[in-house]
Structures are given as structure tokens and as C-alpha cells.
Amino acid sequence: MASKAFSLKTESVHITNY
């Protein structure tokens, strides 16, 4: 579960960065 949440957050950051 934590992994999924972390992944989602990382994805959001990547999208925002891009």
C-alpha cells in the first residue's frame, strides 16, 4: 500500500516537473 501511495506521489511530481 505504501509503495502505491509513494508511486502515485512520485508520478505527480514527475508530471508537475514535466
Secondary structure, 3 states (H helix, E strand, C coil): CHHHHHHHHHHHHHHHHC
